[in-house]
Amino acid sequence: MSTEVRKNTTLERFEIYVDGAIAGYAECQDTATERAFVHTEIYPRHKGQGYGRVLLESALNSTRTEGFGVLPMCPMVRHFIETRTEYIAMVPQWARERLGLPQ
């Protein structure tokens, strides 16, 4: 199976495609300095196959490359960041404190 993550600027989200069909997405909203991830969904037939991890790794790496900080408002994104410490530094200190994330 081939996977591809694309940024859909019109719908303000990152989308994951499996064999050419959309399998899920991570909605985000940009401010001047941060990107808030507000909702992530993997469609039922694709759940439990690691596509959420692929989607969020790509979305967060792209966000880092674009120079944005991350506001993990979505529980899935928050959990992903909590369990992968390499992404914690992308969350501004004030947001880490407010969300109870590791410092």
Stockholm file with secondary structure:
# STOCKHOLM 1.0

chainA/1-103         MSTEVRKNTTLERFEIYVDGAIAGYAECQDTATERAFVHTEIYPRHKGQGYGRVLLESALNSTRTEGFGVLPMCPMVRHFIETRTEYIAMVPQWARERLGLPQ
#=GR chainA/1-103 SS CCEEEEEETTTTEEEEEETTEEEEEEEEEECSSEEEEEEEEECGGGTTTTHHHHHHHHHHHHHHHTTCEEEECSHHHHHHHHTCGGGGGGSCHHHHHHHTCCC
#=GC SS_cons         CCEEEEEETTTTEEEEEETTEEEEEEEEEECSSEEEEEEEEECGGGTTTTHHHHHHHHHHHHHHHTTCEEEECSHHHHHHHHTCGGGGGGSCHHHHHHHTCCC
//
